[in-house]
Amino acid sequence: MSNKRPTRTGPADAGLGGMFKSLGGFLELLSDLSEKGGGEFTKSGEMGGGDGKGMKAVYGFSVRVGGGGKPLIENFGNVKSGRDGTPVVEEAREPMVDVFDESDHLLVVAELPGVAEKEIKYEVKGDILHLTAAHGDRKYQKELLLPAPVLEKGAVSSYRHGVFELKLPKAT
């Protein structure tokens, strides 16, 4: 049962501050998701880059509450925290990624819109997956700690409508 409620900031919301103005009700949101026995909430926004003078800042987060009531918060986009805590816009975006632990393999699902399948690269080392993709100004990069060691040999991938799926056999 997924209670997905994607929202976007509008043009009236200037900067990252506008995107975070609704975080006051964040704990209430987690409580609601927990009471419903799980669910997901996603919020994202964009700013800059439209004038050709700089990179576009893309930031978002997804909150999921599963069976144990423990929230899992995942960030995505190209805005990171700098050493001094100030936001830094990086060239590569961090894609939204889900990992499903199935009986004999892990299924990795990544949102990579705007690239072709041949432009998606991945490398596996034990329980670490490094995923990259690039086409023009669309650049994605993500390093994931997987829940189990896997083998790159025997991996099966597919890409359709901006969604990349990768089946990785578990190491025995």
Sequence and secondary structure as in RCSB ss.txt:
>XXXX:A:sequence
MSNKRPTRTGPADAGLGGMFKSLGGFLELLSDLSEKGGGEFTKSGEMGGGDGKGMKAVYGFSVRVGGGGKPLIEN
FGNVKSGRDGTPVVEEAREPMVDVFDESDHLLVVAELPGVAEKEIKYEVKGDILHLTAAHGDRKYQKELLLPAPV
LEKGAVSSYRHGVFELKLPKAT
>XXXX:A:secstr
   EEEEE  TTS HHHHHTGGGGGHHHHHHHHHHTT EEEEEEEEES TTSSS  EEEEEEEEE TT  EEEEE
EEEEEE TTS EEEEEEEE  EEEEE SSEEEEEEE TT  GGGEEEEEETTEEEEEEEETTEEEEEEEE SS B
 STT EEEEETTEEEEEEEB  
